[in-house]
């Protein structure tokens, strides 16, 4: 007897539909893994990692390039990507603009955020240093003139404000480069400079203030300034905002901004460096917060269970690396390993649990300003002269490729839809592996 014939036809239909539904769900899950958005300057998880595969290893200025789009001016802001749209801020003469670009390389619209661009350290940076953020419906852009704006995906202005007018003139040696952190219905900002040390939560729909916290510090001179960006720590037991600057890393309640804990020791009082400003931002994995400092100073591995001042608390310090911090690139964590890209191109790999150094190896010997990015078993390290070194992830050091774009780059790489996006001072590149 054919077993199939003994099964009622409606049951066969149910089984077929179940199979179809399961296949659709599975395909949706797979597509979501293989084609991630990059909505923040450090990606979907705010840590510089991507789950995508099939990413490029080797390319040149012309090889494996999908397209190249000339930009209106230089900037260090990292692009963000949502499905078929790319957003980035840029200088355009004296103006500061936000561009919406299709993933086919065409400009969809451009809006002026502010004017009065300031160039610092020769051509090292300018007022278009902060990166935009998006939630798939709107995009938020901030520039160093204090202008902060929200647009919908068609380029319509939802709201616009100026944070210098609201909270006082930014007083830094260079430019305000901190990128606002988008989470849920809020934008979190740290404005740490000589006129004010503020932590803010704004309503993303209106720009209105939800809370303001006046951060305390005993820092002085250039150490009053921070160019780092805030970071949100979450696990099953903790949820708080991290701000980094003026000699301390501090954790803040998301309810009212009040301080939960702080840690100093990043700029020791007995050998105080008055120019130790923080640029690299913290990053975390569950149970560990990795805190960089500056100028070959310490790196701390802190516990999220902290309370109060933990500067001298042994229980709150999981490990301490006394020297070797990245000065500008933020740390990267992946599969239990911490990667530190120093400004001279040295790559340090450490065990996340113990802080033990696994290796310290030389890559491309040039200034590194971009933060490292992980994807598809590879780490992408971008030097200021446009050379991108691709290193195999893991405990064994191996350089897979060295790719010269022949253009200055300080923005971090972006990964979305199996494409690597590189923003140079001249152009935006879409790079894809050959099929």
Secondary structure, DSSP 8 states (H G I E B T S, - for coil): --GGGGS-HHHHHHHHHHHHHHHHHHHHHHHHHHS--B-STTTTTTSSB----S------SSTTEEEEEE-SS------EEETTEEEEEEEETTEEEEEEEETTS-EEEEEEEEE---EETTTTEETT-S--EE-SSEEEEE-TTSEEEEEETT--EEEEEEHHHHH-----SS------EEETTEEEEEEEETTEEEEEEEETTT--EEEEEE------GGGG-B----EEEE-SS-EEEEEEETTEEEEE-TTT--EEEEE--SS-GGG--TT--B-S--EEETTEEEE--STT--EEEE-TT--EE-TT-TTTEEEEE-S---SSS--EEETTEEEEE-TTSEEEEEETTT--EEEEEE---S-B-S--EEETTEEEEEBTTSEEEEEE-SSS--EEEEEE-SS---S--EEETTEEEEE-SSEEEEEE---
